[in-house]
Amino acid sequence: DGRQETRGHGYPMPVWGKRFEMQAESEGLGTYGSEAIVRGRILSIAYYLESIQE
C-alpha cells in the first residue's frame, strides 16, 4: 500500500496507504481504527480494479 519501502522494486510504490493513513488519523480513530480504515479503503480500490479488468 506504499507505506513501507519495497527492496528491489526500482520505483516508488503507490501512495494510497500513507494518504489514507493520514486522513484516518486526522479523523481521530486511534491506531487500530485507522489501520482498519486504511485496509478497507485499499481493499475497495483492489476490488474496483479487479471489476474493471477483462
NORKA-V697130 format. One line per field, one symbol per residue. psi: psi as a letter, one per 30 degrees, with the letter a starting at -180 (. if undefined). burial: b if it has 24 or more other C-alpha atoms within 12 Angstrom, else e. A space follows every 50 residues. Layout:
psi: ???
burial: ???
This chain:
psi: gffkkkkgeflkllgeeeeeeeeeeffhfleeeeeeeeeeeeeeeeeeee ffk.
burial: beeeeeeeeeeeeeebbbebbeebeeeeeeeeebbebbbeebeeeeeeee eeee
